[in-house]
Amino acid sequence: MLGGVFHAAVLFLVAAGLQLVFGVQRILNLACGSFYALGAYTGVSAVGWALGAGLPAPLFVLVLLAAGVALAAIGPPIERLLRTIYDRDEAFQLLLTFALVLMLEDVIRFVWGTAPVQLGGVYLVYGQARIASTTVPVYNLVVIAAGALIALGMGWFLARSRFGRIVRATAENREMAEALGVDMSRVYVRVFTLGVGLGTVGGALVIPATAAMNEMGIELIVEAFAVVVIGGLGSMRGAAAGALIVGVLKGVAIATWPEVEMLAIYVIVIAVLVLRPAGLFARATA
């Protein structure tokens, strides 16, 4: 269960970025998994460099966060590329964003090679905690807490901040927001960059507990879209609930019956599509 919640905390960040971009820009961004993979690889390099330069080991998590946030700088040029398909059929969106997946995978192979890379046991510097009869790394609890704080921060940002209200208004009625003077180009750049940053931070945070591999982005795309289907496309609450369902289900399946790990997730997806096709938290439409 705790392993599942840890995975859900990371999965939520990627799914939240996917939901945010779709809600405002109406783009199904397949490249969200590649941003996650880039965050993981960049986190490995950044922490390795920082520790080699003499950084105290307990501060490595700050380096991971900084690496993930800094990598969001790739958002504006990619958003500029995607402007050509904003008003075109979804097939063009899927083709272009999948092309980005392939291109970013080649970038990863060129920079980091094809062999898995990892940080070793640096995350154990925080020690382990005993919960009931289970021992878990404290770092896992740190990531769970970070995911919860980011979720709360996103909720406050969208509900209370001026730009958050603009984002919600744009997601609700893009034409009316533009008619009222909202600069859509700036909104799109900021929203897409925020979505990229959520994905790269998620990848950076997960890497101490696993290895960075070329296929990790593709694997997470599948799970992120399962989260979107379960929670409802465009719903941030749905992203949180869907990530928790997928993460816990995956954790329990791995611990009890690993062969049905993905099958169990798809059973839930199929059940939601049959019983509530719009997702658990999708708004009713007329």
RAZIFEN-V140133 format. One record per backbone hydrogen bond with DSSP energy under -0.5 kcal/mol. CO is the residue of the C=O (numbers start at 1). NH is the residue of the N-H. Records with the same first field share a line. If there is no record, write none. Layout:
CO: NH  NH
This chain:
1: 5
2: 6
3: 7
4: 8
5: 9
6: 10
7: 11
8: 12
9: 13
10: 14
11: 15
12: 16
13: 17
14: 18
15: 19
16: 20
17: 21
18: 22
19: 23
20: 24
21: 25  26
22: 26
27: 29
28: 30
29: 32
30: 33
31: 35
32: 36
33: 37
34: 38
35: 39
36: 40
37: 41
38: 42
39: 43
40: 44
41: 45
42: 46
43: 47
44: 48
45: 49
46: 50
47: 51
48: 52
49: 53
50: 55
51: 54
56: 59
57: 60
58: 61
59: 62  63
60: 64
61: 65
62: 66
63: 67
64: 68
65: 69
66: 70
67: 71
68: 72
69: 72
70: 73
71: 74
72: 75
74: 78
75: 79
76: 80
77: 81
78: 82
79: 83
81: 84
82: 85
83: 86
85: 88
89: 92  93
90: 94
91: 95
92: 96
93: 97
94: 98
95: 99
96: 100
97: 101
98: 102
99: 103
100: 104
101: 105
102: 106
103: 107
104: 108
105: 109
106: 110
107: 111
108: 112  113
109: 113
117: 212
119: 122
121: 124
122: 125
123: 126
124: 127
127: 138
129: 131  136
130: 132
131: 134
134: 131  136
136: 129
137: 140  141
138: 142
139: 143
140: 144
141: 145
142: 146
143: 147
144: 148
145: 149
146: 150
147: 151
148: 152
149: 153
150: 154
151: 155
152: 156
153: 157
154: 158
155: 159
156: 160  161
157: 161
161: 165
162: 166
163: 167
164: 168
165: 169
166: 170
167: 171
168: 172
169: 173
173: 177
174: 178
175: 179
176: 180
177: 182
178: 181
182: 184
183: 187
184: 188
185: 189
186: 190
187: 191
188: 192
189: 193
190: 194
191: 195
192: 196
193: 197
194: 198
195: 199
196: 200
197: 201
198: 202
199: 203
200: 204
201: 205
202: 206
203: 207
206: 209
207: 119  210
211: 213
212: 117
213: 216
214: 217
215: 219
216: 220
217: 221
218: 222
219: 223
220: 224
221: 225
222: 226
223: 227
224: 228
225: 229
226: 230
227: 231
228: 232
230: 280
231: 281
232: 235
234: 236
235: 239
236: 240
237: 241
238: 242
239: 243
240: 244
241: 245
242: 246
243: 247
244: 248
245: 249
246: 250
247: 251
248: 252
249: 253
250: 254
251: 255
252: 256
253: 257
257: 260
258: 261
260: 264
261: 265
262: 266
263: 267
264: 268
265: 269
266: 270
267: 271
268: 272
269: 273
270: 274
271: 275
272: 276
276: 279
279: 282
